[in-house]
């Protein structure tokens, strides 16, 4: 490639280096040779960085410098690439100063920002591949909680607001796949809303590029979520405001202190009340797994039959002779004692 530069011969002390970067088309010369002793300008270095790191234009980050018209046409696209990648930052100055000779500190800054941008792009590619793997991993568990349990995932704790129910399989290596599934309510339906990587009790390198594990004070673990449903806070955020609280389908009073609650897509559960129900009540407020459900309508108004002294009663028939004397009758099955006197 030195043949392209008539001002660099084979005896030049940096001939091999110049030939190497020319062969990679990182340096293309000025049109008047390589000019090895000349200082480079900012626009020339912009092109060098774009070629060396194969940088691409980020359309959604398009910015324009006020002195863009003074940029040579051979470097204009490259200057725009640096700006869109936030390597050349117009927030520091609205001018790029393309013809200025570049200083060592200026070049160091541009180079470091380029490294950061490339690393971010590499992580983005890794992340994209990881997300595809997550979607494949999660697919069979979208059928429901039963599929998760059959695969060895066990329910841990109650329903966490803006998360859901957690099902964990501690035998899974987090560097192979997520070891937790999260089921929550979206649009009134219980569904797989996310997955989670949990490191139990110790900090660890995150299996997710650019997304470190977060410390969970409540259990002392380190974790990272990924939501399969839309999350306005970001798919890797800890919470998701789109995940709703459990939806109550039906509530029935079993007695004055106990109700039976059925949540959508879940089995019925019995819930002990803090306060007894009263005759005719049509709604109930109760707490379940740390969540409070207020003024939930009962299937039927409360009907309470309470015997004297609040005793449990059953139908008992007594046949007394006309001359029956005072008698003590004990009804064990009915769990009460009754004194009977002759009328």
LINRA-V935906 format. One record per backbone hydrogen bond with DSSP energy under -0.5 kcal/mol. NH is the residue of the N-H (numbers start at 0). CO is the residue of the C=O. E is the energy in kcal/mol with one decimal. If there is no record, write none. Layout:
nh | co | e
NH | CO | E
NH | CO | E
This chain:
nh | co | e
3 | 0 | -1.9
4 | 1 | -1.9
5 | 3 | -0.6
7 | 4 | -1.2
11 | 8 | -1.8
14 | 11 | -2.0
17 | 13 | -2.7
18 | 14 | -2.6
19 | 15 | -1.9
20 | 16 | -2.3
21 | 17 | -1.9
22 | 18 | -2.3
23 | 19 | -1.6
24 | 21 | -1.2
25 | 20 | -2.6
26 | 20 | -1.2
29 | 32 | -2.4
31 | 32 | -0.6
37 | 34 | -1.7
41 | 99 | -2.0
42 | 97 | -2.1
44 | 40 | -2.3
45 | 41 | -1.9
46 | 42 | -1.6
47 | 43 | -2.1
48 | 44 | -2.7
49 | 45 | -2.0
50 | 46 | -2.3
51 | 47 | -2.7
52 | 48 | -2.2
53 | 49 | -0.6
54 | 49 | -1.5
58 | 56 | -0.8
60 | 57 | -1.7
61 | 58 | -1.4
65 | 93 | -3.0
67 | 64 | -1.4
69 | 66 | -1.7
70 | 67 | -1.7
74 | 71 | -2.3
75 | 71 | -1.1
76 | 72 | -0.5
78 | 74 | -2.3
79 | 75 | -2.1
80 | 76 | -1.8
81 | 77 | -2.3
82 | 78 | -2.1
83 | 79 | -2.4
84 | 80 | -1.9
85 | 82 | -1.3
86 | 81 | -2.8
87 | 81 | -1.2
88 | 86 | -0.7
89 | 87 | -0.7
91 | 88 | -1.3
92 | 88 | -0.9
99 | 96 | -1.3
101 | 39 | -2.2
106 | 102 | -2.5
107 | 103 | -2.4
108 | 104 | -2.0
109 | 105 | -2.3
110 | 106 | -2.8
111 | 107 | -2.4
112 | 108 | -2.2
113 | 109 | -1.7
114 | 110 | -2.3
115 | 111 | -2.2
116 | 112 | -2.3
117 | 113 | -2.7
118 | 114 | -2.6
119 | 115 | -2.2
120 | 116 | -2.2
121 | 117 | -2.7
122 | 118 | -2.6
123 | 119 | -2.3
124 | 120 | -2.2
125 | 121 | -2.4
126 | 122 | -3.0
127 | 123 | -2.3
128 | 124 | -1.9
129 | 125 | -2.5
130 | 126 | -2.7
131 | 127 | -1.6
132 | 128 | -1.8
133 | 129 | -2.5
134 | 130 | -2.5
135 | 131 | -1.8
136 | 132 | -2.6
137 | 133 | -2.7
138 | 134 | -1.3
139 | 135 | -0.5
140 | 137 | -1.2
141 | 137 | -0.7
141 | 138 | -1.4
142 | 139 | -0.9
143 | 140 | -1.0
146 | 143 | -0.7
147 | 143 | -1.1
148 | 144 | -2.5
149 | 145 | -2.2
150 | 146 | -1.0
151 | 148 | -1.6
152 | 147 | -2.4
153 | 167 | -2.6
155 | 165 | -2.7
159 | 163 | -2.1
160 | 158 | -0.6
161 | 242 | -0.5
162 | 159 | -2.0
163 | 159 | -1.4
164 | 182 | -3.5
165 | 155 | -0.6
166 | 180 | -2.8
167 | 153 | -2.8
168 | 178 | -2.7
171 | 168 | -1.6
175 | 172 | -2.4
176 | 172 | -1.8
178 | 195 | -1.1
179 | 195 | -1.3
180 | 166 | -2.9
181 | 193 | -2.8
182 | 164 | -2.4
182 | 180 | -0.5
183 | 181 | -0.5
183 | 190 | -2.4
184 | 243 | -0.9
185 | 188 | -2.3
188 | 185 | -1.5
190 | 183 | -2.9
190 | 188 | -0.5
192 | 181 | -2.5
192 | 190 | -0.7
193 | 181 | -1.6
194 | 225 | -2.6
195 | 179 | -2.1
196 | 223 | -2.3
197 | 195 | -0.5
198 | 221 | -3.6
199 | 197 | -0.6
200 | 198 | -0.8
208 | 206 | -0.6
210 | 207 | -2.1
213 | 222 | -3.6
215 | 220 | -3.3
216 | 214 | -0.7
218 | 215 | -0.9
219 | 215 | -2.1
220 | 215 | -0.6
221 | 198 | -2.4
222 | 213 | -2.8
223 | 196 | -1.6
225 | 194 | -2.2
226 | 234 | -2.7
227 | 192 | -2.5
228 | 192 | -1.3
233 | 230 | -2.0
236 | 233 | -1.7
239 | 161 | -2.6
242 | 239 | -2.2
243 | 184 | -3.5
243 | 241 | -0.6
247 | 245 | -0.6
248 | 246 | -0.5
248 | 261 | -3.0
249 | 261 | -1.7
251 | 259 | -2.2
253 | 251 | -0.6
253 | 257 | -2.3
254 | 257 | -1.7
258 | 270 | -2.3
259 | 251 | -3.1
260 | 258 | -0.5
260 | 268 | -3.3
261 | 249 | -2.8
262 | 260 | -0.5
263 | 246 | -2.7
265 | 262 | -2.2
268 | 260 | -2.8
270 | 258 | -2.8
272 | 256 | -3.0
276 | 255 | -2.8
279 | 301 | -3.4
280 | 277 | -2.0
283 | 295 | -2.0
285 | 292 | -2.3
287 | 290 | -2.9
290 | 287 | -1.9
292 | 285 | -3.3
292 | 290 | -0.5
293 | 291 | -0.6
295 | 283 | -2.9
297 | 281 | -3.2
298 | 250 | -2.6
301 | 280 | -2.3
303 | 301 | -0.5
304 | 302 | -0.5
305 | 303 | -0.6
306 | 310 | -0.9
309 | 306 | -2.0
310 | 307 | -1.1
319 | 317 | -0.6
323 | 320 | -1.9
326 | 339 | -2.3
328 | 326 | -0.6
328 | 337 | -1.7
329 | 327 | -0.5
330 | 328 | -0.5
330 | 335 | -1.4
331 | 329 | -0.8
334 | 331 | -1.4
335 | 330 | -1.7
337 | 328 | -1.8
339 | 326 | -1.9
339 | 337 | -0.5
